[in-house]
Amino acid sequence: MRGNGAAEIRRQSFRALQSLCETSYLEHAGTARENGNVVLAYRKPLGRMRLSVALPQAEWEALSGAKSGESAPIEAPIAPDDAAPAVDPGHTREPGAAVLEILPEITRSFAISDGAPVLDRLDELLRTLETWLGFSDGHLDVLEDTLVVGSDDHSLRVRVVTEDVLRENEFVRGAVESGARRFAGRPAAGPSSADVRGVAPIFLHGRVVAALQARFESGDGTSMDSRLDVAAIVVRNAIEFNHRFASLTSIDSLTGVYNRQFLDRQLPVEIERAMRSGSALSMLVLDVDDFKRINDELGHKKGDEALVTIADIIRRNLRKVDMPFRYGGEEIVILLPGTPEFEALHTAERLRRVVNQHRGFKEASGRIRDLSVSVGVAVYPDTARTGEQLFAQADEAMYRAKQRGKNQVVLYSKK
């Protein structure tokens, strides 16, 4: 980035770092002059992260309020922590390198689970970005399968939306479909006090997962480009950190499906979503038949292999919106959003059949060993009114399938 864009990134780097010092996230670690630049060093208190930003003398004067020609004070730098590698002063770095280096640290602090709902943390992040980058009315639309959102999540600035809702605004749709930021009412060149709206698509793993909107009250085109780009990078990193953290804490390490803890968090969310939309939510409870015999006769390693095999079959035969969980032992729970009774029964029977027809599980001798599952089905709001009732009913139906001879599907009924 060159010209005004480079100066804008340096200005925002300085502003971001100073703001982080004010909140005690960072502390100033010294100032020096090198080759006509003023180099400002920072570090994280009691931490190992050190970085710096280099500003041309004239820019430093404008930002710090120093008089023209006044030399930057030379301060004794804080002694580096033991084993903390000193960061190169950075006067030859790309403009904005400091703020780009610190983005992972900044976004990690907003993304790592600390008990606060994720939407509240993103809301706080947007308010912080407004202060740093000089825009207002920041809003973020995030696709519903991107974040792990709890039932207590709420935000005025962040919406969890479907693909259709993400594209319902023509201005946002243009940015999402083109994959590039867009501005409305943008001045052709030079400063302007006109109200300018900007939107930037947010990518994760090559897919647009969110759209960030912001309002700029003044500034030239290059300045707004830079500010929106930096904001988009920060938001994207925050979403990615949340995604990674959720994956680490929500996935069963053996089977690769979701774990019971995530089911406990997600079930109330799906119940509330079904309630709002007036749609059905079906639950399947699958239990591997004769699992104890597999462990006793073939060993626990083969038992684990059977579980992994069945979980993989299930995962490959579900829709993208369906969610399988390992509840415990050999029991797998599946949530089928927007699925009424007859579709849930069809899905359950299909899963039972493909598991039973699988011929890839073999004993040590090479002999094929049949696998089968018993499946219980329950539907909200047909018979259940809460998540606890839905699980209890599906679990009871599964036990009835066991009692009736195994390898079959049973729909819960009060009879």
Salt bridges, closest charged atoms under 4 A:
GLU8 OE2 - ARG11 NH2 2.77
GLU8 OE2 - ARG227 NE 3.81
GLU27 OE2 - ARG43 NE 2.66
GLU34 OE1 - HIS91 ND1 2.88
GLU59 OE2 - ARG10 NH2 2.49
GLU75 OE1 - HIS28 ND1 3.59
ASP81 OD1 - ARG43 NH1 3.24
GLU101 OE2 - ARG93 NH1 2.94
GLU105 OE1 - LYS44 NZ 3.29
ASP114 OD1 - ARG121 NH1 3.67
ASP120 OD2 - HIS154 NE2 3.98
ASP123 OD1 - ARG127 NH1 2.25
ASP123 OD1 - ARG157 NE 3.89
GLU130 OE2 - ARG157 NH1 2.78
ASP137 OD1 - HIS139 ND1 3.20
ASP137 OD2 - ARG215 NH2 3.52
ASP141 OD2 - ARG159 NH2 2.86
ASP145 OD2 - ARG207 NH2 3.30
ASP145 OD2 - LYS320 NZ 3.77
GLU163 OE1 - ARG167 NE 3.70
GLU163 OE2 - ARG207 NH2 3.75
GLU177 OE2 - ARG167 NH1 3.69
ASP195 OD2 - ARG215 NH1 2.63
ASP225 OD1 - ARG181 NE 3.16
ASP225 OD1 - ARG186 NH1 3.12
ASP229 OD1 - ARG181 NH1 2.86
GLU240 OE1 - ARG236 NH1 2.49
GLU240 OE2 - ARG244 NH2 2.96
ASP252 OD2 - ARG326 NH1 3.48
GLU270 OE2 - ARG273 NH1 3.20
GLU272 OE2 - ARG276 NH1 3.31
ASP287 OD2 - LYS402 NZ 2.77
ASP289 OD1 - LYS402 NZ 2.84
ASP290 OD1 - LYS406 NZ 2.69
ASP296 OD2 - LYS292 NZ 2.78
GLU297 OE1 - ARG369 NH2 2.93
GLU305 OE1 - LYS302 NZ 3.14
ASP312 OD1 - ARG315 NH2 3.35
ASP312 OD2 - ARG316 NE 2.97
ASP322 OD1 - ARG319 NH2 2.59
GLU349 OE2 - ARG352 NH2 2.61
GLU363 OE2 - ARG367 NH2 2.50
GLU363 OE2 - ARG369 NH1 3.18
ASP370 OD1 - ARG359 NH1 3.45
GLU396 OE2 - ARG400 NH2 2.50
